[in-house]
């Protein structure tokens, strides 16, 4: 029927196949709530840190996921759809999760983890007065979580109910 998700279509193990658009939308929203609330664990050096994805502004793009689910097997008119159904009778189509986080909320968490778990921040330099003599303290490189890799690793973890502890990479950072 044109008003249902065709075949066996799953989102992270949640079966959407055979559902009406309204039912599929509810199933996606329920799964989003489950993913957003379930803590994810990350390894930084020797420390395990946990965060609820909702704290990072995690959300699924429910409409994109629903549109993808409804589009499966819908090419080529009646005969194309019938052929798709026939050739996919015993197969499951797994949808990619379309999700995002809020960059500002994520950065607040990463900055806290830089301080607490990485523990070797870049030093911008300073001048201290020792008695009456000023003494320079020169800038020095430090370490921080890799802002190029970590957001994607975290989003991938948040996007699956089958979570494992993910090691977050650390990079050398120059003072700003």
C-alpha positions as CSV (number, residue, x, y, z in Angstrom):
1,X,0.0,0.0,0.0
2,X,1.3,3.5,-0.8
3,X,0.4,4.7,2.7
4,X,2.8,2.4,4.5
5,X,6.6,1.8,4.8
6,X,7.3,-1.0,2.3
7,X,9.1,-4.2,3.2
8,X,11.3,-4.7,6.3
9,X,12.8,-1.3,7.0
10,X,14.7,-0.7,10.3
11,X,16.1,2.2,12.1
12,X,18.8,1.1,14.6
13,X,16.8,-2.2,15.1
14,X,13.4,-0.5,15.3
15,X,11.1,-2.1,12.6
16,X,9.3,0.6,10.6
17,X,8.1,-1.7,7.8
18,X,4.4,-2.0,7.4
19,X,3.7,1.1,9.5
20,X,1.6,4.1,8.4
21,X,3.5,7.4,8.2
22,X,2.0,8.5,11.5
23,X,2.9,5.3,13.3
24,X,6.5,5.3,11.8
25,X,6.8,9.0,12.9
26,X,5.8,8.0,16.5
27,X,8.3,5.0,16.4
28,X,11.1,7.3,15.3
29,X,10.3,9.9,18.0
30,X,10.1,7.2,20.7
31,X,13.5,5.9,19.5
32,X,14.9,9.4,19.6
33,X,13.8,9.9,23.2
34,X,15.5,6.6,24.1
35,X,18.7,7.5,22.4
36,X,18.8,11.0,23.9
37,X,18.3,9.8,27.4
38,X,20.6,6.7,27.5
39,X,24.1,7.8,28.7
40,X,27.1,7.2,26.3
41,X,30.5,6.4,27.7
42,X,33.9,7.6,26.4
43,X,37.5,6.9,27.4
44,X,39.8,9.8,27.8
45,X,43.3,8.7,28.8
46,X,42.5,6.4,31.8
47,X,39.1,7.9,32.7
48,X,35.7,6.9,31.6
49,X,33.3,9.8,31.2
50,X,29.6,9.6,30.6
51,X,27.1,12.0,29.1
52,X,23.5,11.9,28.2
53,X,23.2,12.8,24.5
54,X,20.3,15.2,25.3
55,X,22.9,17.4,27.2
56,X,24.6,18.0,23.9
57,X,21.4,19.0,22.1
58,X,21.3,15.6,20.4
59,X,18.3,15.1,18.1
60,X,17.2,12.9,15.2
61,X,16.1,14.5,12.0
62,X,12.8,12.7,12.2
63,X,11.4,14.0,8.9
64,X,14.4,13.0,6.9
65,X,14.3,9.5,8.4
66,X,10.6,9.2,7.7
67,X,11.0,10.4,4.2
68,X,13.8,7.9,3.5
69,X,11.7,5.1,5.0
70,X,8.7,5.9,2.9
71,X,10.8,6.3,-0.3
72,X,12.2,2.8,-0.1
73,X,10.8,0.6,-2.9
74,X,8.8,3.4,-4.5
75,X,10.7,3.9,-7.8
76,X,9.4,2.9,-11.2
77,X,5.6,2.8,-10.8
78,X,3.5,-0.3,-10.1
79,X,5.8,-2.7,-11.8
80,X,9.0,-1.2,-10.3
81,X,7.5,-1.4,-6.8
82,X,6.3,-4.9,-7.4
83,X,9.7,-6.0,-8.6
84,X,11.4,-4.3,-5.6
85,X,9.0,-6.1,-3.2
86,X,9.6,-9.4,-4.9
87,X,13.4,-9.0,-4.8
88,X,13.5,-7.8,-1.2
89,X,10.9,-10.2,0.2
90,X,13.4,-11.7,2.8
91,X,15.7,-8.7,3.2
92,X,15.9,-5.9,5.7
93,X,16.8,-2.4,4.7
94,X,18.6,-0.6,7.5
95,X,18.3,3.2,7.5
96,X,21.1,5.5,8.3
97,X,20.4,7.6,11.4
98,X,20.2,11.3,10.5
99,X,21.1,13.2,13.7
100,X,22.9,16.2,15.0
101,X,24.1,17.9,18.2
102,X,24.3,21.6,19.2
103,X,27.9,22.7,18.7
104,X,27.8,25.1,21.6
105,X,26.4,22.6,24.1
106,X,28.9,20.0,22.9
107,X,31.8,22.5,23.2
108,X,30.9,23.2,26.9
109,X,31.1,19.5,27.6
110,X,34.4,19.0,25.7
111,X,36.0,22.0,27.5
112,X,35.0,20.5,30.8
113,X,36.5,17.1,29.8
114,X,39.7,18.9,28.6
115,X,40.1,20.3,32.1
116,X,39.1,17.3,34.1
117,X,40.2,14.3,32.0
118,X,42.9,15.5,29.7
119,X,44.4,17.8,32.3
120,X,47.3,19.4,30.3
121,X,45.9,22.6,28.7
122,X,48.0,24.9,26.6
123,X,49.5,27.7,28.6
124,X,49.1,31.2,27.1
125,X,52.1,32.7,29.0
126,X,52.1,35.3,31.7
127,X,54.3,37.7,33.6
128,X,54.6,37.1,37.4
129,X,56.2,39.4,39.9
130,X,58.7,37.7,42.1
131,X,59.4,40.2,44.9
132,X,59.9,43.3,42.8
133,X,61.2,41.6,39.7
134,X,58.8,40.7,36.8
135,X,59.5,37.2,35.4
136,X,58.1,35.9,32.2
137,X,56.4,32.6,32.0
138,X,56.5,31.6,28.4
139,X,53.6,30.1,26.4
140,X,53.6,26.3,26.2
141,X,51.8,23.8,24.1
142,X,49.4,21.5,25.9
143,X,46.8,18.9,25.0
144,X,43.1,18.8,24.3
145,X,40.4,16.6,22.8
146,X,40.6,16.5,19.0
147,X,37.8,18.9,17.9
148,X,38.0,17.5,14.3
149,X,37.3,13.9,15.3
150,X,35.5,13.9,18.6
151,X,32.1,15.4,17.6
152,X,31.7,12.8,14.9
153,X,32.7,10.0,17.2
154,X,30.2,11.2,19.9
155,X,27.4,11.6,17.3
156,X,28.0,8.1,16.0
157,X,27.8,6.7,19.6
158,X,24.7,8.7,20.4
159,X,23.0,7.4,17.2
160,X,23.0,3.8,18.2
161,X,21.3,2.0,21.1
162,X,24.1,-0.6,20.9
163,X,26.7,1.6,22.6
164,X,30.2,0.7,23.4
165,X,32.9,2.8,25.2
166,X,34.5,5.0,22.6
167,X,38.1,6.2,23.0
168,X,38.4,9.9,22.3
169,X,41.6,11.1,20.6
170,X,43.8,13.8,22.1
171,X,45.9,16.2,20.1
172,X,48.7,18.7,20.9
173,X,47.3,22.3,21.1
174,X,49.2,25.5,20.9
175,X,48.1,28.4,23.2
176,X,45.7,30.9,21.6
